[in-house]
Structure formats: structure tokens, C-alpha cells
């Protein structure tokens, strides 16, 4: 189990990014959150098995309207009592 923090840049706001991320995370059994930032980027924290997080990223990058041009990544401590993936505002 691992937790990763991502900052996505590109065409990531106004294209259904957060809803797509939530749907993918739910379907893959991941927990965490996703939120838009004022600078046009999207922040996301995802928790689960590393290979499932990799699949989440692959599927997210294969979406029709989402165009990720840059992604920052950092590994964080696992939050043991987290039970869902949510969109935050």
C-alpha cells in the first residue's frame, strides 16, 4: 500500500478531470481526493497498491478531453483510516 500526491498540468480543468478521476479511483478501489487549483492545475492524492495507481494514471491519461502535459509526483505516508475517493473544493 502506498500514497502518492500528484499535480497535473495541461488541459486538466473544464474537461471532466475530477469526475473521471473519481470514477476511475472508485472502479479500481483506490482512496484519496482530487481538486482544482487556482493556477489551472489539478491536485490529486491516491492511495492503494502501486500497480493499481499506475493503472489509474494510465487510464486517466487515455481520456479523450484530458491532456496532461506535465505531472509532479511525491510519495506520502499512508492514511490508514481513509475509506473513499472524493472530489474536494
N, CA, C and O of each residue as an XYZ file, in Angstrom:
356
protein
N       0.857     -1.178      0.000
C       0.000      0.000      0.000
C       0.901      1.238      0.000
O       1.883      1.313      0.738
N       0.539      2.202     -0.846
C       1.295      3.446     -0.917
C       0.333      4.604     -1.160
O      -0.808      4.400     -1.574
N       0.798      5.800     -0.902
C       0.005      7.014     -1.158
C       0.873      7.949     -1.992
O       2.032      8.201     -1.661
N       0.295      8.458     -3.078
C       1.030      9.347     -3.966
C       0.271     10.661     -4.117
O      -0.956     10.686     -4.215
N       1.025     11.738     -4.134
C       0.498     13.085     -4.365
C       0.910     13.494     -5.775
O       2.083     13.390     -6.135
N      -0.050     13.958     -6.576
C       0.215     14.379     -7.949
C      -0.285     15.797     -8.162
O      -1.298     16.210     -7.597
N       0.441     16.529     -8.985
C      -0.038     17.801     -9.514
C       0.004     17.663    -11.027
O       1.068     17.463    -11.613
N      -1.171     17.772    -11.659
C      -1.292     17.619    -13.105
C      -1.408     18.988    -13.761
O      -2.130     19.861    -13.280
N      -0.690     19.163    -14.862
C      -0.739     20.399    -15.643
C      -1.160     20.055    -17.061
O      -0.970     18.928    -17.516
N      -1.730     21.023    -17.754
C      -2.172     20.842    -19.129
C      -3.640     21.202    -19.244
O      -4.119     22.088    -18.536
N      -4.366     20.522    -20.134
C      -5.819     20.712    -20.247
C      -6.473     19.783    -19.239
O      -6.914     18.682    -19.569
N      -6.525     20.259    -17.995
C      -7.000     19.402    -16.900
C      -8.158     20.015    -16.112
O      -8.695     19.377    -15.207
N      -8.546     21.244    -16.448
C      -9.728     21.842    -15.820
C     -10.761     22.110    -16.904
O     -10.418     22.498    -18.021
N     -12.020     21.899    -16.567
C     -13.102     22.136    -17.510
C     -13.284     21.015    -18.519
O     -13.974     21.185    -19.524
N     -12.661     19.857    -18.252
C     -12.737     18.723    -19.180
C     -13.221     17.448    -18.491
O     -13.094     16.358    -19.050
N     -13.770     17.572    -17.290
C     -14.266     16.403    -16.558
C     -13.189     15.624    -15.839
O     -13.394     14.461    -15.492
N     -12.041     16.246    -15.608
C     -10.917     15.556    -14.982
C     -11.283     14.997    -13.610
O     -11.049     13.819    -13.337
N     -11.851     15.830    -12.752
C     -12.141     15.382    -11.375
C     -13.149     14.248    -11.349
O     -12.985     13.293    -10.589
N     -14.188     14.337    -12.165
C     -15.211     13.291    -12.185
C     -14.655     11.997    -12.776
O     -14.987     10.903    -12.320
N     -13.810     12.133    -13.788
C     -13.163     10.958    -14.372
C     -12.237     10.312    -13.349
O     -12.235      9.091    -13.197
N     -11.450     11.126    -12.648
C     -10.548     10.602    -11.629
C     -11.323      9.870    -10.542
O     -10.912      8.797    -10.098
N     -12.442     10.444    -10.112
C     -13.244      9.795     -9.075
C     -13.810      8.472     -9.578
O     -13.777      7.471     -8.863
N     -14.321      8.460    -10.782
C     -14.876      7.231    -11.351
C     -13.797      6.147    -11.461
O     -14.022      5.001    -11.072
N     -12.627      6.514    -11.991
C     -11.542      5.542    -12.137
C     -11.068      5.030    -10.776
O     -10.871      3.828    -10.594
N     -10.887      5.943     -9.829
C     -10.420      5.547     -8.497
C     -11.431      4.603     -7.842
O     -11.047      3.591     -7.256
N     -12.711      4.931     -7.940
C     -13.748      4.076     -7.361
C     -13.741      2.698     -8.013
O     -13.842      1.681     -7.326
N     -13.622      2.665     -9.339
C     -13.658      1.377    -10.043
C     -12.433      0.524     -9.751
O     -12.488     -0.701     -9.862
N     -11.323      1.165     -9.377
C     -10.089      0.437     -9.073
C      -9.890      0.207     -7.571
O      -8.909     -0.422     -7.173
N     -10.796      0.701     -6.743
C     -10.699      0.502     -5.295
C      -9.661      1.376     -4.616
O      -9.121      1.002     -3.575
N      -9.376      2.542     -5.194
C      -8.402      3.464     -4.613
C      -9.106      4.485     -3.731
O     -10.300      4.736     -3.892
N      -8.370      5.068     -2.806
C      -8.894      6.133     -1.963
C      -8.069      7.392     -2.205
O      -7.007      7.346     -2.826
N      -8.578      8.524     -1.700
C      -7.864      9.786     -1.828
C      -8.795     10.921     -2.183
O      -9.964     10.930     -1.798
N      -8.258     11.891     -2.932
C      -9.066     13.049     -3.330
C      -8.483     13.680     -4.583
O      -7.350     13.398     -4.972
N      -9.279     14.536     -5.204
C      -8.860     15.326     -6.359
C      -9.475     16.710     -6.221
O     -10.612     16.841     -5.770
N      -8.719     17.759     -6.612
C      -9.270     19.110     -6.538
C      -8.595     20.027     -7.548
O      -7.416     19.869     -7.864
N      -9.370     20.995     -8.051
C      -8.821     22.025     -8.926
C      -8.037     23.029     -8.102
O      -8.355     23.280     -6.939
N      -7.012     23.599     -8.713
C      -6.221     24.648     -8.078
C      -6.410     25.951     -8.847
O      -6.786     25.933    -10.019
N      -6.153     27.068     -8.198
C      -6.363     28.380     -8.807
C      -5.438     28.641     -9.993
O      -5.761     29.466    -10.848
N      -4.306     27.963    -10.063
C      -3.366     28.189    -11.163
C      -3.688     27.374    -12.416
O      -2.930     27.410    -13.385
N      -4.805     26.641    -12.405
C      -5.209     25.843    -13.562
C      -4.764     24.392    -13.496
O      -5.108     23.598    -14.372
N      -4.010     24.042    -12.479
C      -3.578     22.649    -12.302
C      -4.627     21.880    -11.504
O      -5.589     22.461    -11.000
N      -4.432     20.574    -11.397
C      -5.291     19.720    -10.576
C      -4.393     18.937     -9.627
O      -3.411     18.329    -10.052
N      -4.731     18.955     -8.343
C      -4.018     18.198     -7.320
C      -4.801     16.930     -7.019
O      -6.030     16.939     -6.955
N      -4.060     15.836     -6.836
C      -4.706     14.555     -6.575
C      -3.823     13.741     -5.633
O      -2.607     13.679     -5.814
N      -4.430     13.124     -4.638
C      -3.742     12.140     -3.815
C      -4.479     10.824     -3.977
O      -5.704     10.756     -3.873
N      -3.700      9.779     -4.235
C      -4.270      8.459     -4.492
C      -3.560      7.451     -3.602
O      -2.338      7.480     -3.459
N      -4.346      6.559     -3.006
C      -3.798      5.550     -2.108
C      -4.271      4.171     -2.530
O      -5.451      3.962     -2.809
N      -3.329      3.230     -2.572
C      -3.646      1.855     -2.930
C      -2.378      1.127     -3.324
O      -1.283      1.653     -3.125
N      -2.495     -0.071     -3.877
C      -1.322     -0.806     -4.339
C      -0.636     -0.045     -5.485
O      -1.324      0.511     -6.341
N       0.682     -0.011     -5.517
C       1.402      0.754     -6.554
C       0.994      0.405     -7.983
O       0.858      1.303     -8.815
N       0.795     -0.875     -8.286
C       0.430     -1.245     -9.655
C      -0.969     -0.759    -10.026
O      -1.246     -0.522    -11.202
N      -1.853     -0.607     -9.040
C      -3.200     -0.099     -9.305
C      -3.138      1.416     -9.528
O      -3.856      1.944    -10.378
N      -2.298      2.109     -8.782
C      -2.108      3.540     -9.010
C      -1.542      3.771    -10.405
O      -1.950      4.714    -11.083
N      -0.616      2.934    -10.845
C      -0.078      3.039    -12.209
C      -1.186      2.869    -13.248
O      -1.211      3.581    -14.252
N      -2.091      1.938    -13.011
C      -3.209      1.724    -13.930
C      -4.150      2.930    -13.927
O      -4.648      3.330    -14.980
N      -4.392      3.504    -12.763
C      -5.195      4.724    -12.640
C      -4.607      5.831    -13.509
O      -5.334      6.491    -14.252
N      -3.298      6.035    -13.418
C      -2.631      7.074    -14.200
C      -2.715      6.784    -15.700
O      -2.948      7.691    -16.499
N      -2.527      5.535    -16.073
C      -2.591      5.158    -17.482
C      -3.981      5.443    -18.057
O      -4.107      6.012    -19.141
N      -5.017      5.041    -17.322
C      -6.386      5.261    -17.796
C      -6.741      6.746    -17.833
O      -7.425      7.205    -18.748
N      -6.276      7.490    -16.837
C      -6.543      8.923    -16.787
C      -5.916      9.626    -17.987
O      -6.517     10.532    -18.563
N      -4.730      9.215    -18.356
C      -4.016      9.838    -19.479
C      -4.587      9.416    -20.832
O      -4.252     10.027    -21.847
N      -5.441      8.388    -20.876
C      -6.037      7.918    -22.126
C      -7.426      8.499    -22.383
O      -8.138      8.027    -23.270
N      -7.814      9.506    -21.625
C      -9.137     10.101    -21.804
C      -9.139     11.080    -22.979
O      -8.135     11.734    -23.262
N     -10.263     11.165    -23.644
C     -10.369     11.950    -24.868
C     -10.084     13.440    -24.683
O      -9.357     14.025    -25.485
N     -10.633     14.058    -23.657
C     -10.524     15.513    -23.498
C      -9.427     15.935    -22.541
O      -9.072     17.112    -22.493
N      -8.891     15.011    -21.789
C      -7.840     15.322    -20.815
C      -6.480     15.224    -21.499
O      -6.152     14.208    -22.111
N      -5.694     16.296    -21.388
C      -4.351     16.304    -21.972
C      -3.354     16.741    -20.901
O      -3.197     17.931    -20.631
N      -2.689     15.766    -20.301
C      -1.696     16.034    -19.258
C      -0.373     16.331    -19.944
O       0.166     15.490    -20.664
N       0.152     17.547    -19.715
C       1.432     17.914    -20.319
C       2.591     17.778    -19.346
O       3.742     17.640    -19.760
N       2.288     17.817    -18.056
C       3.325     17.680    -17.032
C       2.678     17.144    -15.763
O       1.517     17.435    -15.473
N       3.440     16.362    -15.013
C       2.917     15.777    -13.784
C       4.030     15.758    -12.739
O       5.106     15.209    -12.973
N       3.759     16.356    -11.600
C       4.664     16.286    -10.461
C       4.167     15.166     -9.558
O       2.960     14.960     -9.427
N       5.094     14.442     -8.933
C       4.708     13.294     -8.114
C       5.557     13.234     -6.858
O       6.743     13.563     -6.870
N       4.926     12.807     -5.777
C       5.609     12.666     -4.495
C       4.955     11.524     -3.722
O       3.733     11.384     -3.761
N       5.726     10.717     -3.033
C       5.204      9.651     -2.190
C       4.974     10.195     -0.786
O       5.823     10.893     -0.231
N       3.815      9.869     -0.220
C       3.426     10.336      1.109
C       3.180      9.154      2.034
O       3.180      8.002      1.602
N       2.973      9.449      3.299
C       2.596      8.415      4.260
C       1.154      7.987      4.010
O       0.302      8.806      3.666
N       0.896      6.708      4.184
C      -0.443      6.141      4.022
C      -1.352      6.661      5.129
O      -0.934      6.786      6.280
N      -2.603      6.963      4.771
C      -3.630      7.333      5.749
C      -4.474      6.084      5.981
O      -5.305      5.728      5.146
N      -4.262      5.430      7.099
C      -4.824      4.090      7.327
C      -6.344      4.061      7.446
O      -6.952      3.035      7.143
N      -6.971      5.139      7.872
C      -8.424      5.100      8.069
C      -9.207      5.726      6.907
O     -10.416      5.928      7.025
N      -8.552      6.031      5.809
C      -9.251      6.597      4.651
C     -10.042      5.496      3.949
O      -9.527      4.397      3.742
N     -11.297      5.788      3.579
C     -12.161      4.738      3.032
C     -12.753      5.055      1.665
O     -13.424      4.203      1.084
N     -12.522      6.263      1.131
C     -13.151      6.605     -0.139
C     -12.288      7.584     -0.935
O     -11.293      8.111     -0.437
N     -12.695      7.811     -2.174
C     -12.067      8.804     -3.017
C     -13.092      9.906     -3.228
O     -14.243      9.621     -3.559
N     -12.697     11.158     -3.044
C     -13.667     12.239     -3.100
C     -13.140     13.425     -3.914
O     -11.934     13.605     -4.078
N     -14.064     14.208     -4.405
C     -13.738     15.479     -5.043
C     -13.825     16.541     -3.958
O     -14.836     16.644     -3.262
N     -12.773     17.325     -3.816
C     -12.803     18.413     -2.823
C     -12.796     19.748     -3.551
O     -12.383     19.845     -4.706
N     -13.264     20.775     -2.844
C     -13.388     22.110     -3.442
C     -12.638     23.120     -2.625
O     -12.623     24.302     -2.966
